[in-house]
């Protein structure tokens, strides 16, 4: 079996994804590459525009650092895969996941993509039709894991 690419962020430690990965590992998969797409949020003053910056009160509130949280998830996911006896590496991507996957064959020879989304009612990736767009961008099977609401 070749490399399996996992596309996940908030669901990287989810039971549904880990069950599917456990099945792949039991079937002999040993090599994984994890892609964690991150959507960067603009600070409220930038989002509101310069005119709104005069009236937006930020105070002492700090926005969560999406990249730092994604990095922690990636590290935990890689650690879990290594504990299962697998070879695993990964990356945080600030660009569109479809673009990252379309460029990935230049660096990684992979046989499957597993996309793990949030439940349908809250998944931005499903609203953006990310799984279909990934299917069009790669020439390997794509498995989509969406937990029940």
C-alpha positions as CSV (number, residue, x, y, z in Angstrom):
1,X,0.0,0.0,0.0
2,X,1.2,3.5,-0.8
3,X,0.8,6.7,1.2
4,X,-2.7,7.7,2.4
5,X,-3.3,11.4,2.6
6,X,-5.5,12.6,5.4
7,X,-7.2,16.0,5.1
8,X,-8.6,17.1,8.5
9,X,-8.4,19.8,11.1
10,X,-10.8,19.9,14.0
11,X,-11.7,16.2,13.4
12,X,-8.2,14.9,13.4
13,X,-8.6,13.2,16.8
14,X,-12.2,12.2,16.1
15,X,-13.4,8.6,16.8
16,X,-14.9,8.3,13.3
17,X,-11.6,9.2,11.5
18,X,-9.6,7.0,13.9
19,X,-11.9,4.0,13.3
20,X,-11.4,4.3,9.5
21,X,-7.6,4.7,9.9
22,X,-7.6,1.7,12.2
23,X,-9.2,-0.3,9.5
24,X,-6.6,0.9,6.9
25,X,-3.8,0.1,9.3
26,X,-5.3,-3.4,10.0
27,X,-5.3,-3.9,6.2
28,X,-1.6,-3.0,6.0
29,X,-1.4,0.7,5.5
30,X,1.7,2.1,7.1
31,X,2.4,5.5,5.5
32,X,0.4,8.6,6.0
33,X,0.7,12.3,5.1
34,X,-1.6,14.6,7.0
35,X,-2.8,17.9,5.5
36,X,-4.4,20.4,7.9
37,X,-6.0,23.3,6.1
38,X,-6.2,26.5,8.2
39,X,-8.5,29.4,7.6
40,X,-6.9,32.5,8.9
41,X,-9.3,34.9,10.6
42,X,-8.8,38.6,10.3
43,X,-8.8,40.7,13.5
44,X,-12.1,42.5,14.1
45,X,-10.7,45.9,13.3
46,X,-9.6,44.7,9.8
47,X,-12.9,42.8,9.3
48,X,-14.9,45.9,10.2
49,X,-12.9,48.1,7.9
50,X,-10.9,51.2,8.7
51,X,-14.0,53.3,9.3
52,X,-15.2,50.7,11.8
53,X,-11.8,50.6,13.5
54,X,-12.6,53.8,15.4
55,X,-15.7,52.3,17.0
56,X,-14.7,48.6,17.5
57,X,-13.7,48.0,21.1
58,X,-11.4,45.0,21.2
59,X,-10.4,45.3,24.8
60,X,-8.2,42.5,26.3
61,X,-9.9,39.8,24.2
62,X,-7.5,37.7,22.1
63,X,-8.7,35.8,19.1
64,X,-7.7,32.1,19.1
65,X,-4.6,31.4,17.1
66,X,-6.0,29.0,14.5
67,X,-2.6,28.0,13.2
68,X,-1.3,27.2,16.7
69,X,-4.3,25.1,17.4
70,X,-4.0,23.3,14.0
71,X,-0.3,22.6,14.7
72,X,-1.2,21.0,18.1
73,X,-3.8,18.8,16.4
74,X,-1.3,17.8,13.7
75,X,1.3,16.9,16.2
76,X,-1.2,14.8,18.2
77,X,-2.4,13.1,15.1
78,X,1.1,12.3,13.9
79,X,1.9,11.0,17.4
80,X,-1.2,8.7,17.4
81,X,-0.3,7.3,13.9
82,X,3.3,6.6,15.1
83,X,2.0,4.9,18.2
84,X,0.1,2.6,15.7
85,X,3.4,1.6,14.1
86,X,3.0,3.9,11.1
87,X,5.2,6.3,9.3
88,X,3.5,9.7,9.3
89,X,4.3,13.3,8.4
90,X,2.2,16.3,7.7
91,X,1.8,19.9,7.0
92,X,-0.3,22.9,7.9
93,X,-1.6,24.7,4.7
94,X,-2.9,28.2,4.6
95,X,-4.0,27.8,1.0
96,X,-7.1,26.0,-0.3
97,X,-6.9,22.3,0.4
98,X,-7.7,21.5,-3.2
99,X,-4.7,23.5,-4.4
100,X,-2.5,21.8,-1.8
101,X,-3.7,18.3,-3.0
102,X,-3.3,19.2,-6.7
103,X,0.3,20.1,-6.0
104,X,1.1,17.3,-3.5
105,X,2.0,14.6,-6.2
106,X,5.1,16.6,-6.9
107,X,6.3,15.8,-3.3
108,X,4.3,12.7,-2.2
109,X,3.2,9.6,-4.2
110,X,-0.2,8.8,-2.6
111,X,-2.9,6.2,-3.3
112,X,-5.9,7.5,-1.4
113,X,-7.2,10.7,0.2
114,X,-9.3,10.6,3.3
115,X,-11.3,13.8,4.0
116,X,-12.6,14.1,7.6
117,X,-15.3,16.8,8.0
118,X,-17.3,18.2,10.9
119,X,-21.0,17.0,11.0
120,X,-23.0,18.1,8.0
121,X,-25.1,20.8,9.8
122,X,-21.9,22.8,10.8
123,X,-19.3,21.8,8.2
124,X,-18.0,24.7,6.2
125,X,-16.1,22.1,4.0
126,X,-19.3,20.4,3.1
127,X,-21.0,23.7,2.3
128,X,-18.1,24.5,0.0
129,X,-18.4,21.1,-1.6
130,X,-14.7,20.4,-0.7
131,X,-14.9,16.6,-1.1
132,X,-16.2,16.9,-4.7
133,X,-13.6,19.5,-5.5
134,X,-10.9,17.2,-4.1
135,X,-12.2,14.3,-6.2
136,X,-11.9,16.4,-9.3
137,X,-8.3,17.5,-8.4
138,X,-6.8,14.1,-7.7
139,X,-6.7,10.8,-9.6
140,X,-6.9,8.5,-6.6
141,X,-9.9,7.3,-4.5
142,X,-11.3,9.8,-2.0
143,X,-13.1,8.7,1.1
144,X,-15.2,11.2,3.0
145,X,-15.8,10.8,6.8
146,X,-18.6,12.9,8.2
147,X,-19.8,12.2,11.7
148,X,-23.5,12.1,12.4
149,X,-25.1,15.3,13.8
